[in-house]
Amino acid sequence: TPATVYRYFDGKEALFNAIKLDRLDEMDRRVAERVAELRASGKPSSEALLRAGLSAFRDWCLENPRLASLVMEGFDPDLDCADATMDRYYRSVNLASELVKEAVAAGEARPCDPRLSVSLAIAAIWGAIESLLRKRSYPEYWDKGTEFTDAMIDMCLGTIFVKEGRV
C-alpha cells in the first residue's frame, strides 16, 4: 500500500534514489567485473582497461535502455546526500579515474584531470547512446548501437591516450 512505502522510505524521492542506487550498483558491478576480467587475462594496457569499462557501461545501457534512461536522466539528483552515497553514485567514474591516473603515471596518457576526462567521456558516450535510443541519429545507425558507440569511445580515448600519429 502507499502507506507501506513511507514505513521504509522518507518519501517518494527517497524511494526513487534507492531505486537509482540499486540500478547503479548493478551497472557498477558490470563495469568492475569487465575491467577485472581483462586485468586477470594478462597485462592489458591502461587504454584497453578503460575501453573495457566504457564498453561495459555502454553494453549495460543498450541492454537496459529504460533503466539507463532512468538512472542517467529520469531521477532528480540527490544534492544533499551523504558522502558514502555520493561515492556510490560515482563508483564507476572513480574506477575509470584511477585507470587514467595509472596511465598518466606510466606515460601512456596525456596529463589531464582524470575525473574531468572520464566524466566527459561518460557524458559523450551517454549522448551517443541517447541519440540511438531516441532515434536522433541517422537511421542507418539505429541497429548498429555497438558500432556507433565504439566510434564515440574511440574519440574519447583519443583525447586521453598518447598514440603515434594522434595530435
C-alpha positions as CSV (number, residue, x, y, z in Angstrom):
1,T,0.0,0.0,0.0
2,P,1.1,3.6,-0.3
3,A,1.5,3.8,3.4
4,T,3.9,0.9,3.4
5,V,6.4,2.9,1.3
6,Y,6.6,5.5,4.0
7,R,7.4,2.9,6.5
8,Y,10.7,2.2,4.7
9,F,11.4,5.5,2.9
10,D,11.1,9.1,4.0
11,G,9.1,9.9,0.8
12,K,8.9,9.4,-2.9
13,E,12.3,10.9,-3.6
14,A,14.0,8.6,-1.1
15,L,12.3,5.6,-2.8
16,F,13.4,6.9,-6.3
17,N,17.0,7.4,-5.0
18,A,17.1,3.9,-3.6
19,I,16.0,2.5,-7.0
20,K,18.6,4.6,-8.8
21,L,21.3,3.4,-6.4
22,D,20.3,-0.2,-6.9
23,R,20.5,0.1,-10.6
24,L,23.8,2.0,-10.4
25,D,25.2,-0.8,-8.3
26,E,24.2,-3.3,-11.0
27,M,25.9,-1.2,-13.7
28,D,29.0,-0.7,-11.5
29,R,29.3,-4.4,-10.9
30,R,29.3,-5.0,-14.7
31,V,31.9,-2.3,-15.3
32,A,34.2,-3.6,-12.4
33,E,33.8,-7.2,-13.5
34,R,34.7,-6.4,-17.1
35,V,37.8,-4.5,-16.0
36,A,38.8,-7.2,-13.5
37,E,38.4,-10.0,-16.1
38,L,40.6,-8.1,-18.6
39,R,43.2,-7.3,-15.9
40,A,43.3,-11.0,-14.9
41,S,43.9,-12.1,-18.5
42,G,47.4,-10.7,-18.5
43,K,49.0,-7.3,-18.7
44,P,46.4,-5.2,-20.6
45,S,47.2,-1.6,-21.4
46,S,45.6,1.2,-19.5
47,E,43.7,2.1,-22.6
48,A,42.4,-1.4,-23.0
49,L,41.2,-1.4,-19.4
50,L,39.4,2.0,-19.7
51,R,37.9,0.8,-23.0
52,A,36.6,-2.3,-21.3
53,G,35.0,-0.2,-18.6
54,L,33.4,2.3,-21.0
55,S,32.2,-0.6,-23.2
56,A,30.7,-2.3,-20.2
57,F,28.8,0.9,-19.4
58,R,27.6,1.1,-23.0
59,D,26.6,-2.5,-23.1
60,W,24.6,-2.2,-19.8
61,C,22.8,0.9,-21.2
62,L,21.9,-0.7,-24.5
63,E,20.7,-3.9,-22.8
64,N,18.7,-1.9,-20.2
65,P,17.6,1.2,-22.1
66,R,14.7,2.1,-19.8
67,L,16.7,1.6,-16.7
68,A,19.7,3.5,-18.2
69,S,17.4,6.4,-19.1
70,L,16.0,6.5,-15.5
71,V,19.5,6.3,-14.0
72,M,21.1,8.9,-16.3
73,E,18.3,11.4,-16.6
74,G,15.0,10.3,-15.1
75,F,15.6,11.0,-11.4
76,D,16.5,14.3,-9.9
77,P,19.9,14.3,-8.3
78,D,20.2,13.9,-4.6
79,L,22.3,17.0,-3.9
80,D,22.2,16.7,-0.2
81,C,23.2,13.0,0.1
82,A,25.9,11.7,2.4
83,D,29.5,11.3,1.2
84,A,29.1,7.5,1.2
85,T,26.0,7.8,-1.1
86,M,27.9,10.2,-3.4
87,D,30.7,7.7,-3.6
88,R,28.1,5.1,-4.8
89,Y,26.8,7.5,-7.4
90,Y,30.3,7.8,-8.9
91,R,31.8,4.4,-8.3
92,S,32.5,3.7,-12.0
93,V,33.7,7.2,-12.6
94,N,36.2,6.8,-9.7
95,L,37.3,3.4,-11.1
96,A,37.9,4.9,-14.5
97,S,39.7,7.9,-13.0
98,E,42.1,5.6,-11.2
99,L,42.8,3.9,-14.5
100,V,43.6,7.2,-16.2
101,K,45.8,8.2,-13.2
102,E,47.7,5.0,-13.7
103,A,48.1,5.6,-17.4
104,V,49.4,9.2,-16.8
105,A,51.9,7.9,-14.3
106,A,53.1,5.3,-16.8
107,G,53.4,7.9,-19.5
108,E,50.6,6.3,-21.6
109,A,48.1,9.1,-21.2
110,R,48.3,12.9,-21.5
111,P,48.4,14.8,-18.3
112,C,44.9,15.7,-17.5
113,D,42.3,16.0,-14.8
114,P,41.3,12.3,-14.8
115,R,37.8,12.8,-13.2
116,L,37.0,15.5,-15.7
117,S,38.2,13.4,-18.7
118,V,36.2,10.4,-17.5
119,S,33.1,12.4,-16.7
120,L,33.2,14.0,-20.2
121,A,33.8,10.6,-21.8
122,I,30.8,9.1,-20.0
123,A,28.6,12.1,-20.9
124,A,29.7,11.8,-24.5
125,I,29.0,8.1,-24.7
126,W,25.6,8.5,-22.9
127,G,24.8,11.2,-25.5
128,A,25.6,8.8,-28.3
129,I,23.5,6.1,-26.6
130,E,20.7,8.5,-26.1
131,S,20.8,9.6,-29.8
132,L,20.3,5.9,-30.7
133,L,17.5,5.3,-28.2
134,R,15.6,8.4,-29.2
135,K,16.3,7.8,-32.9
136,R,18.1,11.1,-33.2
137,S,20.9,9.7,-35.3
138,Y,20.8,8.8,-39.0
139,P,18.5,5.7,-39.4
140,E,21.4,3.7,-40.8
141,Y,22.9,3.6,-37.2
142,W,19.8,2.7,-35.3
143,D,20.6,-1.0,-35.4
144,K,24.3,-0.5,-35.0
145,G,24.5,0.6,-31.4
146,T,27.8,-1.0,-30.6
147,E,29.5,0.2,-33.8
148,F,28.1,3.7,-33.3
149,T,29.1,4.0,-29.7
150,D,32.5,2.4,-30.3
151,A,33.3,5.4,-32.5
152,M,32.5,7.7,-29.6
153,I,34.6,5.6,-27.2
154,D,37.5,5.8,-29.7
155,M,37.1,9.6,-29.9
156,C,37.1,9.9,-26.1
157,L,40.1,7.6,-25.6
158,G,41.9,9.5,-28.4
159,T,41.8,12.7,-26.2
160,I,43.2,10.9,-23.2
161,F,45.9,8.5,-24.5
162,V,49.1,9.2,-26.3
163,K,49.4,7.4,-29.6
164,E,51.7,7.8,-32.6
165,G,50.0,9.8,-35.3
166,R,47.5,11.3,-32.9
167,V,47.7,15.0,-32.3
